Amino acid sequence: MISLRLLVVAAVAMAWTALATDDDPLPGRLEARGYRQIPFTLDDRGYLVLPVSVNGFVMRFLLDTGAAMSVLSSQVAQDLRLPVREDPGTVVGAGGTARARRTTLDTLCLGPLRMGKTRLAVCELNDPLPAGLAFDPKAIEGLMGSDFLAASRSIIDYQRRTLFFRDPRTRAVPVRPPGDILQELGYGGIDLTTNAYGHLLVPVMLHGTNLPLIVDSGVTHTVIDLSVVRELTLATDVTRTRGTGVGGSLGKVRRTRLEQLVIGPAVLREFPVFVADLNRGERETPSNRLHIRGVLGNDILRFFSAVISYPDRRLYLKPPRETDGSSR
């Protein structure tokens, strides 16, 4: 998860044509394949928020494909007086590395799914509250990360604002991917790869250079690393925005405008993105760091009504109804 506070707009040109359809067979067909579903909300900051019950208390969890593991806020662990123990490893995030801690929940409920003893990592997830405030109603209390999403063969649907998932305890049961249904609905599919941390990587072309970006539903806007800006000799503008991620602060964030960003059959022109030091200037050794070229955030995923499919490791995009290239 990376926190960024700034809105952007983009002019868009599409390279495919949508297939018109009025009916919506996706939920019913997925249910027939053993899937359950739970709606998520899109908060005013652009985050995907899931209601998750932790030991009987409903919490705000971020639906975060960029988090390698599911996490509980250290503040929540303290409030619930959960036993927290140190792990020998570290948690790797865009802001750097942090010491790994874990706790065990008595129960975790996600919609109709109820799980017993469940282990979660414990990390700091929110900025300190301003003086005089004791509670932040918008605080993120946990992350539903790629470990759960992969194990439950999850499908994240931006258009329907729904997470479709299977019980991870039955993950050995074969599941037919949703590609056939999505193609009927006018989606174009892009094959994804995974890295050593389980992140989904999508091939993106920036100014003629191929880059693997992490598909990150925990980031409000697309971000590229400073090293990419230097390679492509892009001009940047200063912002007042500061970025934070699991592992620490990203410092001041800049922005640039890409003449062309190609993702699958879609072409985005004059598209603004943030620029941050996602690799902390390579100050940490390769043994405990993952080099990040950039993250594909919710600005693009929302615009194309994305479906992120873990069963077949594909990203499905659907062109908006209006594709005249006007600013959005």
Residue frames relative to the residue before (quaternion, step in Angstrom):
aa qw qx qy qz dx dy dz
M 1.0000 0.0000 0.0000 0.0000 0.00 0.00 0.00
I 0.0433 -0.7579 0.6503 0.0273 3.56 -1.03 0.84
S 0.2483 -0.7735 0.5658 0.1412 3.56 -0.92 0.87
L 0.0758 0.7807 -0.6134 0.0919 3.56 -0.77 1.10
R 0.1577 -0.8138 0.5560 0.0609 3.55 -0.88 0.89
L 0.5392 0.5578 -0.4746 0.4158 3.56 0.05 1.32
L 0.3131 -0.7488 0.5543 0.1845 3.58 -1.02 0.77
V 0.1002 -0.7829 0.6118 0.0533 3.56 -1.13 0.69
V 0.1866 -0.7395 0.6306 0.1435 3.55 -1.33 0.37
A 0.1435 -0.8055 0.5722 0.0563 3.57 -1.20 0.44
A 0.3349 -0.6681 0.6176 0.2448 3.51 -1.32 0.49
V 0.1167 -0.8373 0.5340 -0.0095 3.57 -0.76 1.04
A 0.0671 -0.7509 0.6544 0.0572 3.53 -1.15 0.76
M 0.2417 -0.7952 0.5439 0.1161 3.58 -0.87 0.94
A 0.2929 -0.7726 0.5436 0.1473 3.55 -1.18 0.67
W 0.7203 0.3232 -0.2819 0.5452 3.60 1.19 0.36
T 0.3896 -0.7039 0.5465 0.2327 3.55 -1.30 0.26
A 0.4367 -0.7134 0.4859 0.2535 3.56 -0.88 0.95
L 0.3785 -0.6726 0.5813 0.2578 3.53 -1.26 0.51
A 0.3687 -0.7538 0.5000 0.2141 3.59 -0.58 1.12
T 0.1706 0.7621 -0.6136 0.1164 3.55 -1.00 0.88
D 0.3109 -0.7691 0.5342 0.1627 3.57 -1.00 0.79
D 0.6869 0.4554 -0.3013 0.4795 3.60 1.05 -0.63
D 0.2691 -0.7635 0.5731 0.1273 3.54 -1.27 0.44
P 0.0700 -0.8521 0.5182 0.0230 3.60 0.10 1.25
L 0.4635 0.7381 -0.4316 0.2326 3.61 1.18 -0.36
P 0.7037 0.4645 -0.3223 0.4304 3.69 0.57 -0.97
G 0.6800 0.5033 -0.3007 0.4404 3.58 0.87 -0.93
R 0.6849 0.4812 -0.2980 0.4589 3.57 0.91 -0.85
L 0.6438 0.5030 -0.3319 0.4715 3.58 1.03 -0.69
E 0.6087 0.5416 -0.3489 0.4631 3.57 1.06 -0.71
A 0.6489 0.5156 -0.3134 0.4636 3.57 1.04 -0.80
R 0.6836 0.4526 -0.2731 0.5033 3.59 1.22 -0.43
G 0.6626 -0.5555 0.2916 0.4091 3.56 1.22 0.40
Y 0.4905 0.6784 -0.4249 0.3444 3.57 1.22 0.24
R 0.2328 -0.7037 0.6498 0.1686 3.50 -1.29 0.58
Q 0.1869 -0.7983 0.5620 0.1091 3.58 -1.19 0.27
I 0.0264 -0.7582 0.6513 0.0152 3.49 -1.30 0.57
P 0.4017 -0.7174 0.5046 0.2633 3.62 -0.85 0.88
F 0.1727 -0.7366 0.6355 0.1540 3.53 -1.22 0.51
T 0.3619 -0.7141 0.5550 0.2260 3.56 -1.24 0.42
L 0.3284 -0.6947 0.6033 0.2134 3.50 -1.31 0.45
D 0.2329 -0.8124 0.5141 0.1467 3.58 -0.31 1.19
D 0.7097 -0.4956 0.2963 0.4038 3.57 -1.28 0.21
R 0.6388 0.4949 -0.3379 0.4825 3.59 1.26 -0.05
G 0.5728 -0.6213 0.3648 0.3908 3.58 1.28 -0.11
Y 0.5025 0.6452 -0.4277 0.3850 3.58 1.24 0.37
L 0.3929 -0.6721 0.5743 0.2532 3.56 -1.24 0.60
V 0.0681 -0.8361 0.5436 -0.0264 3.58 -0.43 1.25
L 0.1579 -0.7818 0.6011 0.0508 3.55 -0.89 1.08
P 0.3522 -0.6866 0.5793 0.2625 3.60 -1.09 0.65
V 0.0210 0.7966 -0.5997 0.0728 3.57 -0.61 1.17
S 0.2932 -0.7577 0.5591 0.1652 3.57 -0.87 0.95
V 0.0721 -0.7867 0.6131 -0.0112 3.54 -0.75 1.15
N 0.8266 -0.1340 0.0355 0.5454 3.57 -0.49 1.22
G 0.7523 -0.4083 0.1982 0.4776 3.57 1.02 0.86
F 0.6612 0.4608 -0.3101 0.5044 3.62 1.27 -0.08
V 0.3727 -0.7317 0.5261 0.2211 3.59 -0.82 1.01
M 0.1066 -0.8115 0.5744 -0.0091 3.56 -0.76 1.14
R 0.4375 -0.6476 0.5557 0.2834 3.55 -1.34 0.41
F 0.0282 -0.7979 0.6015 -0.0269 3.57 -0.42 1.26
L 0.3795 -0.6937 0.5652 0.2353 3.53 -1.07 0.78
L 0.3348 -0.7022 0.5908 0.2139 3.57 -0.96 0.91
D 0.0796 0.8673 -0.4636 0.1629 3.53 0.06 1.36
T 0.2029 -0.7956 0.5634 0.0925 3.58 -0.21 1.29
G 0.6375 0.5444 -0.3279 0.4356 3.59 1.20 -0.38
A 0.5996 0.5284 -0.3639 0.4784 3.59 1.28 -0.11
A 0.4013 -0.7409 0.4825 0.2395 3.58 -0.59 1.10
M 0.7961 0.1193 -0.0658 0.5897 3.58 1.13 -0.58
S 0.5344 -0.6036 0.4783 0.3482 3.56 -1.22 0.46
V 0.1511 -0.8220 0.5488 -0.0136 3.52 -0.93 1.04
L 0.2009 -0.7249 0.6432 0.1428 3.53 -1.24 0.61
S 0.5293 -0.6329 0.4646 0.3217 3.55 -1.01 0.85
S 0.5171 -0.6451 0.4630 0.3194 3.56 -0.99 0.83
Q 0.6036 0.5546 -0.3619 0.4440 3.60 1.12 -0.57
V 0.6423 0.5063 -0.3181 0.4795 3.58 1.03 -0.80
A 0.6354 0.5289 -0.3344 0.4525 3.57 0.94 -0.85
Q 0.6584 0.4986 -0.3048 0.4744 3.55 1.03 -0.79
D 0.6656 0.5168 -0.3086 0.4412 3.59 0.91 -0.94
L 0.7328 0.4015 -0.2265 0.5005 3.59 1.02 -0.81
R 0.3785 -0.7568 0.4555 0.2766 3.56 1.35 0.05
L 0.2417 0.7824 -0.5295 0.2215 3.52 0.92 0.98
P 0.4814 -0.6419 0.4994 0.3268 3.59 -1.05 0.63
V 0.0702 -0.7962 0.6009 -0.0015 3.57 -0.77 1.07
R 0.0563 -0.8075 0.5870 0.0139 3.56 -0.83 0.96
E 0.5303 -0.6261 0.4775 0.3142 3.52 -1.22 0.60
D 0.2227 -0.7286 0.6290 0.1546 3.55 -1.19 0.67
P 0.5660 -0.6239 0.4052 0.3553 3.61 -1.07 0.53
G 0.6780 0.5100 -0.2978 0.4377 3.60 1.15 -0.47
T 0.4326 -0.6633 0.5362 0.2921 3.53 -1.31 -0.39
V 0.3994 -0.6614 0.5726 0.2741 3.53 -1.30 0.39
V 0.2117 -0.7910 0.5656 0.0981 3.57 -0.73 1.08
G 0.0784 0.7935 -0.5977 0.0838 3.55 -0.80 1.06
A 0.7020 -0.4606 0.3210 0.4382 3.55 -1.30 0.13
G 0.6856 0.4794 -0.2885 0.4658 3.58 1.13 -0.55
G 0.7290 -0.3543 0.2426 0.5331 3.58 1.22 -0.03
T 0.5824 -0.5542 0.4388 0.4016 3.55 -1.17 -0.55
A 0.1096 -0.7767 0.6177 0.0559 3.55 -1.12 0.67
R 0.6013 -0.5562 0.4164 0.3945 3.55 -1.15 0.51
A 0.3966 -0.7302 0.5122 0.2173 3.54 -1.00 0.84
R 0.0241 0.7625 -0.6457 0.0323 3.54 -0.99 0.96
R 0.1386 -0.7987 0.5827 0.0578 3.56 -1.12 0.62
T 0.0726 -0.7554 0.6459 0.0827 3.49 -1.34 0.41
T 0.3209 -0.7231 0.5763 0.2049 3.56 -1.30 0.27
L 0.2702 -0.7651 0.5691 0.1331 3.55 -0.79 1.09
D 0.5052 -0.6204 0.4984 0.3338 3.56 -1.16 0.58
T 0.7914 -0.0575 0.0631 0.6054 3.58 0.95 -0.92
L 0.0484 -0.7464 0.6623 0.0447 3.53 -1.25 0.61
C 0.0630 -0.8092 0.5840 -0.0099 3.58 -0.69 1.12
L 0.0388 -0.7691 0.6378 -0.0134 3.53 -0.91 1.02
G 0.7935 -0.1506 0.0596 0.5866 3.56 -0.16 1.28
P 0.8264 -0.1800 0.1358 0.5159 3.62 -0.78 -0.98
L 0.5995 0.5763 -0.3609 0.4222 3.60 1.25 -0.16
R 0.0480 -0.7785 0.6259 0.0010 3.56 -0.85 1.03
M 0.0510 -0.7956 0.6037 -0.0064 3.55 -0.76 1.09
G 0.4535 -0.6848 0.5063 0.2628 3.54 -1.09 0.76
K 0.8490 -0.0225 0.0250 0.5273 3.56 -0.99 -0.79
T 0.0534 0.8070 -0.5769 0.1143 3.56 -0.55 1.24
R 0.2687 -0.7690 0.5620 0.1435 3.56 -0.85 1.00
L 0.0164 -0.7778 0.6282 -0.0107 3.56 -1.02 0.90
A 0.4884 -0.6009 0.5350 0.3379 3.53 -1.24 0.49
V 0.2398 -0.7523 0.5963 0.1446 3.58 -1.23 0.47
C 0.1167 0.7919 -0.5848 0.1313 3.57 -0.74 1.12
E 0.5379 -0.5443 0.5132 0.3887 3.52 -1.35 0.19
L 0.0968 -0.8384 0.5361 0.0191 3.59 -0.75 1.04
N 0.7836 0.3038 -0.1520 0.5202 3.62 1.11 -0.41
D 0.5573 -0.5758 0.4782 0.3594 3.51 -1.27 0.48
P 0.5977 -0.5525 0.4200 0.4015 3.62 -1.14 0.47
L 0.5074 -0.6522 0.4741 0.3039 3.58 -1.08 0.73
P 0.5523 -0.5865 0.4650 0.3672 3.59 -1.14 0.58
A 0.6497 -0.5246 0.3769 0.4009 3.55 -1.20 0.52
G 0.7762 0.3327 -0.2558 0.4705 3.58 -0.98 0.87
L 0.6812 0.4394 -0.2951 0.5058 3.61 1.24 -0.21
A 0.2051 -0.7991 0.5572 0.0937 3.54 -0.93 0.93
F 0.7975 0.1753 -0.0685 0.5731 3.59 1.22 -0.36
D 0.1530 -0.7681 0.6170 0.0774 3.57 -1.00 0.87
P 0.3130 -0.7866 0.4968 0.1907 3.63 -0.35 1.18
K 0.6844 0.4596 -0.2882 0.4872 3.60 1.23 -0.31
A 0.3879 0.7443 -0.4746 0.2652 3.58 1.24 0.06
I 0.3776 -0.6853 0.5756 0.2376 3.55 -1.16 0.71
E 0.2032 -0.8330 0.5094 0.0734 3.56 -0.56 1.18
G 0.8043 -0.0202 -0.0120 0.5937 3.55 1.28 -0.07
L 0.3009 -0.7172 0.5937 0.2064 3.55 -1.34 0.22
M 0.2176 -0.7185 0.6424 0.1538 3.56 -0.97 0.89
G 0.1143 -0.8765 0.4676 0.0008 3.52 -0.01 1.38
S 0.7538 -0.4352 0.2759 0.4077 3.49 -1.40 0.05
D 0.5347 0.6031 -0.4342 0.4023 3.63 1.15 -0.28
F 0.6907 0.4343 -0.2720 0.5103 3.61 0.91 -0.90
L 0.6635 0.5327 -0.3181 0.4181 3.59 0.88 -0.92
A 0.6690 0.4758 -0.2994 0.4861 3.58 1.03 -0.75
A 0.6716 0.5101 -0.3032 0.4436 3.59 0.91 -0.92
S 0.7359 0.3912 -0.2180 0.5079 3.59 1.08 -0.73
R 0.3866 -0.7504 0.4569 0.2805 3.59 1.33 0.18
S 0.1126 0.8676 -0.4736 0.1019 3.51 1.02 0.93
I 0.1625 -0.7300 0.6568 0.0968 3.49 -1.38 0.52
I 0.1519 -0.7973 0.5819 0.0508 3.57 -0.59 1.19
D 0.1069 -0.8223 0.5588 -0.0115 3.55 -0.54 1.23
Y 0.2915 -0.7940 0.5121 0.1493 3.56 -0.35 1.25
Q 0.6508 0.5304 -0.3354 0.4274 3.61 0.92 -0.81
R 0.7568 0.3530 -0.1911 0.5159 3.58 0.91 -0.90
R 0.2907 -0.7780 0.4960 0.2535 3.58 1.33 -0.20
T 0.4919 0.6381 -0.4124 0.4252 3.49 0.90 1.06
L 0.2275 -0.7139 0.6428 0.1591 3.51 -1.18 0.73
F 0.1390 -0.7576 0.6349 0.0593 3.55 -0.79 1.11
F 0.1085 0.8094 -0.5646 0.1197 3.59 -0.81 0.94
R 0.3199 -0.6997 0.6002 0.2186 3.52 -1.35 0.33
D 0.6161 -0.5103 0.4297 0.4188 3.54 -1.24 0.32
P 0.4135 -0.7389 0.4641 0.2600 3.64 -0.54 1.07
R 0.5953 0.5738 -0.3698 0.4239 3.58 1.17 -0.35
T 0.7096 0.3663 -0.2531 0.5461 3.61 1.27 -0.15
R 0.2662 0.8237 -0.4733 0.1633 3.57 1.20 0.46
A 0.5814 0.5917 -0.3816 0.4075 3.62 1.20 -0.33
V 0.5555 0.6044 -0.3977 0.4099 3.60 1.23 -0.33
P 0.4780 -0.6791 0.4631 0.3097 3.65 -0.74 0.95
V 0.1077 -0.7848 0.6093 0.0336 3.55 -1.05 0.86
R 0.3659 -0.7215 0.5415 0.2286 3.55 -0.83 0.96
P 0.4547 -0.6998 0.4717 0.2847 3.64 -0.69 1.03
P 0.5281 -0.6773 0.4234 0.2882 3.59 -1.16 0.57
G 0.3366 0.8011 -0.4612 0.1796 3.58 1.26 0.05
D 0.6417 0.5385 -0.3377 0.4292 3.59 0.96 -0.81
I 0.6592 0.4962 -0.3107 0.4718 3.58 1.00 -0.82
L 0.6897 0.5018 -0.2891 0.4347 3.58 0.84 -0.98
Q 0.6162 0.5345 -0.3534 0.4580 3.59 1.04 -0.66
E 0.6184 0.5370 -0.3386 0.4631 3.58 1.06 -0.73
L 0.7148 0.4511 -0.2388 0.4781 3.57 1.13 -0.72
G 0.6379 -0.5903 0.3128 0.3832 3.58 1.24 0.25
Y 0.4731 0.6690 -0.4499 0.3552 3.58 1.19 0.34
G 0.2535 -0.7170 0.6249 0.1766 3.52 -1.24 0.60
G 0.2926 -0.7996 0.5065 0.1357 3.58 -0.87 0.95
I 0.1374 -0.7643 0.6269 0.0628 3.55 -1.15 0.74
D 0.4043 -0.7174 0.5129 0.2426 3.59 -0.76 1.01
L 0.2031 -0.7752 0.5913 0.0902 3.54 -1.04 0.89
T 0.2346 -0.7189 0.6252 0.1929 3.53 -1.30 0.34
T 0.3112 -0.7292 0.5666 0.2246 3.58 -1.26 0.11
N 0.3406 -0.7181 0.5625 0.2279 3.54 -1.19 0.54
A 0.7637 -0.3949 0.2541 0.4430 3.57 -1.31 -0.05
Y 0.7018 0.4548 -0.2649 0.4801 3.59 1.20 -0.46
G 0.5826 -0.6157 0.3591 0.3907 3.59 1.28 0.11
H 0.4377 0.6820 -0.4773 0.3399 3.61 1.21 0.19
L 0.4009 -0.6760 0.5619 0.2578 3.55 -1.17 0.64
L 0.1475 -0.7982 0.5822 0.0464 3.58 -0.86 1.03
V 0.1457 -0.7811 0.6038 0.0634 3.56 -0.91 0.97
P 0.3995 -0.7082 0.5175 0.2665 3.62 -0.91 0.84
V 0.0050 -0.7884 0.6126 -0.0559 3.55 -0.77 1.11
M 0.2367 -0.7610 0.5862 0.1457 3.56 -1.05 0.75
L 0.0523 -0.7814 0.6218 -0.0091 3.55 -0.77 1.13
H 0.8432 -0.1025 0.0366 0.5265 3.56 -0.66 1.15
G 0.7408 -0.4293 0.2176 0.4685 3.57 0.97 0.89
T 0.6433 0.4960 -0.3229 0.4857 3.61 1.28 0.05
N 0.3442 -0.7448 0.5357 0.1993 3.58 -0.81 1.02
L 0.0129 0.7980 -0.5999 0.0555 3.54 -0.85 1.04
P 0.3102 -0.7141 0.5843 0.2290 3.62 -1.02 0.72
L 0.0960 -0.7965 0.5964 0.0267 3.58 -0.63 1.15
I 0.4659 -0.6550 0.5152 0.2974 3.57 -1.09 0.72
V 0.3536 -0.6991 0.5796 0.2243 3.59 -0.90 0.95
D 0.0458 0.8544 -0.5029 0.1225 3.54 -0.19 1.32
S 0.1859 -0.8070 0.5550 0.0785 3.57 -0.21 1.29
G 0.6121 0.5555 -0.3488 0.4416 3.59 1.27 -0.05
V 0.6479 0.4733 -0.3073 0.5117 3.58 1.32 0.10
T 0.4325 -0.7300 0.4627 0.2569 3.57 -0.74 1.01
H 0.8108 0.1106 -0.0315 0.5740 3.60 1.06 -0.73
T 0.5910 -0.5848 0.4294 0.3526 3.54 -1.19 0.58
V 0.0830 -0.7994 0.5949 -0.0126 3.56 -0.95 0.99
I 0.1087 -0.7663 0.6275 0.0845 3.58 -1.06 0.75
D 0.5504 -0.6396 0.4363 0.3125 3.53 -1.18 0.64
L 0.6507 -0.5306 0.3870 0.3812 3.54 -1.23 0.53
S 0.6216 0.5633 -0.3469 0.4195 3.58 1.03 -0.75
V 0.6289 0.5268 -0.3344 0.4638 3.61 1.08 -0.70
V 0.6270 0.5378 -0.3308 0.4564 3.57 1.01 -0.80
R 0.6636 0.4956 -0.3054 0.4699 3.57 0.98 -0.84
E 0.6454 0.5304 -0.3210 0.4462 3.59 0.95 -0.86
L 0.7615 0.3671 -0.1869 0.5005 3.57 0.93 -0.93
T 0.3351 -0.7748 0.4669 0.2634 3.59 1.37 0.02
L 0.2351 0.7853 -0.5257 0.2271 3.54 0.80 1.11
A 0.4160 -0.6743 0.5481 0.2680 3.55 -1.09 0.71
T 0.1331 -0.7976 0.5850 0.0616 3.58 -1.04 0.76
D 0.2919 -0.7290 0.5937 0.1758 3.52 -1.31 0.49
V 0.4800 -0.6539 0.5054 0.2942 3.53 -1.13 0.70
T 0.0998 -0.7635 0.6341 0.0709 3.58 -1.14 0.70
R 0.5034 -0.6205 0.4972 0.3381 3.54 -1.32 0.11
T 0.4824 0.6953 -0.4069 0.3440 3.53 1.33 0.03
R 0.1353 -0.7465 0.6445 0.0948 3.53 -1.15 0.75
G 0.2644 -0.7759 0.5557 0.1389 3.55 -1.03 0.77
T 0.0660 -0.7717 0.6309 0.0460 3.54 -1.14 0.71
G 0.0144 -0.7938 0.6080 0.0015 3.55 -1.11 0.62
V 0.6588 -0.4484 0.3848 0.4658 3.54 -1.29 0.13
G 0.7317 0.3619 -0.2862 0.5017 3.58 -0.63 1.11
G 0.7473 -0.3859 0.2305 0.4893 3.61 1.17 -0.24
S 0.6821 -0.4904 0.3711 0.3957 3.52 -1.38 -0.14
L 0.3563 -0.7153 0.5630 0.2107 3.54 -1.19 0.67
G 0.4716 -0.6807 0.4379 0.3500 3.57 1.26 -0.09
K 0.7758 -0.3079 0.2505 0.4904 3.54 -1.29 -0.42
V 0.2513 -0.7671 0.5784 0.1174 3.56 -1.01 0.89
R 0.2109 -0.7580 0.6056 0.1187 3.55 -1.00 0.87
R 0.2241 -0.7578 0.5832 0.1881 3.59 -1.26 -0.09
T 0.0956 -0.7653 0.6345 0.0516 3.49 -1.30 0.50
R 0.3375 -0.7191 0.5670 0.2180 3.56 -1.28 0.24
L 0.2804 -0.7815 0.5423 0.1287 3.54 -0.71 1.17
E 0.4563 -0.6782 0.4996 0.2867 3.57 -0.83 0.94
Q 0.8030 -0.0604 0.0715 0.5885 3.57 0.99 -0.81
L 0.0095 -0.7534 0.6574 -0.0130 3.52 -1.02 0.96
V 0.1064 -0.8082 0.5789 0.0160 3.56 -0.63 1.15
I 0.0430 0.7743 -0.6280 0.0647 3.54 -0.81 1.09
G 0.7976 -0.0892 0.0028 0.5966 3.55 -0.29 1.28
P 0.7934 -0.2628 0.2043 0.5095 3.60 -0.83 -0.95
A 0.5962 0.5782 -0.3607 0.4244 3.61 1.24 0.05
V 0.1497 -0.7713 0.6153 0.0639 3.53 -1.10 0.83
L 0.1191 -0.7730 0.6215 0.0453 3.56 -0.78 1.09
R 0.1228 -0.8104 0.5715 0.0398 3.57 -0.75 1.01
E 0.8359 0.0809 -0.1115 0.5313 3.53 -1.13 0.82
F 0.2903 0.7903 -0.4818 0.2429 3.52 0.98 0.95
P 0.3081 -0.7691 0.5291 0.1832 3.62 -0.72 1.02
V 0.0103 -0.7830 0.6218 -0.0140 3.58 -0.99 0.88
F 0.4925 -0.6266 0.5084 0.3262 3.54 -1.27 0.36
V 0.2128 -0.7405 0.6247 0.1269 3.53 -1.30 0.48
A 0.1046 0.7914 -0.5922 0.1096 3.58 -0.79 1.03
D 0.5129 -0.6035 0.5093 0.3368 3.53 -1.31 0.36
L 0.1028 -0.8481 0.5193 0.0226 3.56 0.26 1.30
N 0.7486 0.3668 -0.2000 0.5148 3.58 1.21 -0.40
R 0.4444 -0.7325 0.4245 0.2929 3.56 1.28 0.41
G 0.6518 -0.5543 0.3073 0.4164 3.53 1.00 0.92
E 0.5244 -0.6519 0.3850 0.3895 3.57 1.27 0.52
R 0.3006 0.7790 -0.5018 0.2259 3.57 1.11 0.63
E 0.6905 0.4293 -0.2851 0.5077 3.58 1.17 -0.40
T 0.5733 -0.6344 0.3992 0.3310 3.56 -1.07 0.72
P 0.6200 -0.5725 0.3832 0.3755 3.60 -1.10 0.63
S 0.5898 0.6103 -0.3760 0.3718 3.60 1.10 -0.56
N 0.7985 0.2216 -0.1366 0.5428 3.61 1.09 -0.53
R 0.6815 0.4354 -0.3029 0.5042 3.58 1.16 0.45
L 0.2587 -0.7225 0.6199 0.1633 3.50 -1.23 0.60
H 0.3602 -0.7367 0.5221 0.2345 3.59 -0.66 1.02
I 0.1346 -0.8081 0.5732 0.0184 3.56 -0.66 1.16
R 0.2815 -0.7706 0.5515 0.1510 3.58 -0.72 1.07
G 0.7523 -0.2767 0.1958 0.5650 3.55 1.11 -0.61
V 0.2828 -0.7377 0.5836 0.1876 3.54 -1.32 0.19
L 0.3384 -0.7136 0.5835 0.1892 3.54 -1.05 0.89
G 0.1623 -0.8637 0.4755 0.0392 3.55 -0.34 1.27
N 0.7697 -0.4058 0.2698 0.4124 3.51 -1.39 -0.07
D 0.5281 0.6196 -0.4361 0.3835 3.63 1.12 -0.35
I 0.7178 0.4027 -0.2403 0.5147 3.60 0.90 -0.90
L 0.6565 0.5304 -0.3235 0.4279 3.60 0.88 -0.89
R 0.6630 0.4893 -0.3012 0.4799 3.59 0.98 -0.79
F 0.6530 0.5454 -0.3303 0.4087 3.57 0.87 -0.93
F 0.7637 0.3461 -0.1835 0.5131 3.56 1.01 -0.83
S 0.4391 -0.7145 0.4529 0.3026 3.61 1.22 0.41
A 0.0542 0.8735 -0.4821 0.0401 3.54 1.01 0.89
V 0.1297 -0.7082 0.6830 0.1231 3.49 -1.38 0.47
I 0.1589 -0.7718 0.6120 0.0672 3.57 -0.71 1.13
S 0.0792 -0.8329 0.5475 -0.0171 3.56 -0.45 1.23
Y 0.2725 -0.7756 0.5522 0.1387 3.55 -0.58 1.18
P 0.5946 0.5920 -0.4017 0.3668 3.69 0.93 -0.62
D 0.8103 0.1908 -0.1044 0.5441 3.60 0.91 -0.82
R 0.3924 -0.7473 0.4562 0.2819 3.59 1.32 0.27
R 0.4732 0.6312 -0.4716 0.3940 3.52 0.66 1.20
L 0.2682 -0.7062 0.6301 0.1798 3.50 -1.30 0.56
Y 0.1421 -0.7935 0.5898 0.0482 3.55 -0.72 1.13
L 0.0772 -0.7943 0.6025 0.0072 3.56 -0.87 1.02
K 0.1467 -0.7768 0.6093 0.0624 3.53 -1.11 0.78
P 0.4410 -0.7010 0.4789 0.2911 3.61 -0.75 0.95
P 0.5269 -0.6188 0.4675 0.3477 3.59 -1.07 0.66
R 0.6769 -0.5084 0.3427 0.4074 3.56 -1.25 0.41
E 0.7591 0.2655 -0.1599 0.5724 3.55 1.05 -0.79
T 0.0074 -0.8156 0.5769 -0.0437 3.57 -0.69 1.08
D 0.2945 0.7919 -0.4850 0.2257 3.55 0.96 0.89
G 0.5568 -0.6429 0.3791 0.3645 3.58 1.28 0.10
S 0.4337 0.6984 -0.4726 0.3175 3.60 1.21 0.17
S 0.6109 -0.5691 0.4064 0.3712 3.58 -1.19 0.53
R 0.0978 -0.7911 0.6035 0.0203 3.54 -1.08 0.86
